[in-house]
Amino acid sequence: MGMFDYVTSELSLPDGFTGTLQTKDFGCAFMHFLIRTDGRLMENVTEFVAVPKRERLPTTSRLEALRGSYRIVDLGWRDTAFHGDICLTGYDEGAKEQHFYVARFTHGTLEWIKAFGASELMPRR
């Protein structure tokens, strides 16, 4: 599967799926996005901050010293003002089925989300 970003939708999806979605249309750095009820696409902004050595756990090797040397600080949500289409996928563990969507944003506001079947997305031979 590779790297991706997470997307949560506060809006109902066309086929009723309610789980977390994934996309490869942004940074593919496990970032978190939210489609709010008003249709705005928001990004959860974070930054890595160095942990002072005195606050780190004691270690016995140089490699272990890297563990815990940074922490993630949540800076809150920001409006992306995204303009374009993004592809989204979700997986329903219970039903063992995958869900595919395309969401169109115009000047930061969701215009529509369409669901697609896997056969519609696969190239024809």
C-alpha positions as CSV (number, residue, x, y, z in Angstrom):
1,M,0.0,0.0,0.0
2,G,2.8,2.5,0.7
3,M,2.5,5.8,2.5
4,F,-0.7,7.8,2.5
5,D,-2.7,10.5,4.4
6,Y,-5.8,10.0,6.5
7,V,-9.1,11.7,5.7
8,T,-12.2,11.8,8.0
9,S,-15.5,13.0,6.6
10,E,-18.2,14.6,8.8
11,L,-20.5,14.4,5.8
12,S,-22.3,11.2,4.8
13,L,-20.6,9.3,2.0
14,P,-22.7,8.3,-1.0
15,D,-22.7,4.6,-0.2
16,G,-23.0,5.0,3.6
17,F,-19.4,4.0,4.5
18,T,-18.4,5.6,7.8
19,G,-14.8,4.6,8.3
20,T,-11.5,6.5,7.9
21,L,-10.4,7.2,4.4
22,Q,-7.0,7.3,2.8
23,T,-5.5,9.4,0.0
24,K,-2.2,9.6,-1.9
25,D,-3.1,13.0,-3.3
26,F,-1.3,15.1,-0.7
27,G,2.1,14.6,1.0
28,C,1.8,10.9,1.8
29,A,3.3,11.6,5.2
30,F,0.4,10.2,7.4
31,M,-1.1,13.6,7.8
32,H,-4.7,14.0,8.9
33,F,-7.4,15.8,7.0
34,L,-11.1,16.5,7.8
35,I,-14.0,17.2,5.5
36,R,-16.2,19.3,7.8
37,T,-20.0,19.4,7.6
38,D,-19.7,22.8,5.8
39,G,-17.7,21.1,3.1
40,R,-14.3,22.7,4.0
41,L,-11.2,20.6,3.8
42,M,-9.1,21.0,6.9
43,E,-5.6,19.9,7.7
44,N,-4.4,18.9,11.1
45,V,-1.1,20.9,11.4
46,T,1.7,19.4,13.5
47,E,5.4,20.0,14.0
48,F,8.2,18.0,15.4
49,V,10.0,19.5,18.4
50,A,13.3,18.3,19.8
51,V,13.0,16.9,23.3
52,P,15.8,18.2,25.6
53,K,18.3,15.5,26.5
54,R,17.5,15.8,30.2
55,E,13.8,14.8,29.5
56,R,14.7,11.7,27.4
57,L,14.9,8.1,28.8
58,P,18.3,6.9,29.6
59,T,19.8,4.7,26.8
60,T,22.8,2.4,26.3
61,S,23.3,2.9,22.6
62,R,23.5,5.7,20.1
63,L,20.6,4.2,18.1
64,E,18.3,4.1,21.2
65,A,19.2,7.7,21.9
66,L,17.3,8.7,18.8
67,R,14.1,7.2,20.2
68,G,12.1,9.9,22.0
69,S,14.4,12.7,20.8
70,Y,11.4,14.4,19.1
71,R,7.8,14.9,20.0
72,I,4.8,15.9,17.9
73,V,3.1,19.2,18.8
74,D,-0.5,19.6,17.6
75,L,-1.0,23.1,16.2
76,G,-4.6,22.7,15.4
77,W,-6.7,22.7,12.2
78,R,-6.1,25.0,9.2
79,D,-8.3,25.5,6.2
80,T,-6.5,24.1,3.1
81,A,-8.5,26.2,0.5
82,F,-7.9,23.2,-1.7
83,H,-9.0,23.4,-5.4
84,G,-9.2,20.2,-7.4
85,D,-10.1,16.5,-7.1
86,I,-8.8,13.9,-4.6
87,C,-9.2,10.2,-4.7
88,L,-10.2,8.5,-1.5
89,T,-10.3,4.8,-0.5
90,G,-11.7,3.2,2.6
91,Y,-11.9,-0.4,3.8
92,D,-14.8,-2.0,5.7
93,E,-13.3,-4.7,7.9
94,G,-16.7,-6.3,8.7
95,A,-17.8,-6.6,5.1
96,K,-14.3,-7.2,3.7
97,E,-14.9,-4.6,1.0
98,Q,-13.1,-1.6,-0.3
99,H,-14.7,1.7,-1.1
100,F,-13.5,4.2,-3.7
101,Y,-14.4,7.9,-4.1
102,V,-13.5,11.0,-5.9
103,A,-14.2,14.3,-4.1
104,R,-14.2,17.7,-5.9
105,F,-13.3,20.9,-4.1
106,T,-13.8,24.3,-5.7
107,H,-11.9,27.1,-4.0
108,G,-11.8,25.1,-0.8
109,T,-15.4,24.0,-0.6
110,L,-16.6,20.5,-1.4
111,E,-18.8,20.4,-4.6
112,W,-19.5,16.6,-4.6
113,I,-18.2,13.2,-3.6
114,K,-18.9,10.3,-6.0
115,A,-18.5,6.6,-5.2
116,F,-17.0,4.2,-7.7
117,G,-16.8,0.4,-7.9
118,A,-13.4,-1.2,-8.2
119,S,-14.2,-2.4,-11.8
120,E,-14.8,1.3,-12.8
121,L,-11.3,2.3,-11.6
122,M,-9.3,-0.6,-13.1
123,P,-7.9,-0.2,-16.6
124,R,-9.5,-2.2,-19.2
125,R,-7.4,-4.7,-21.2
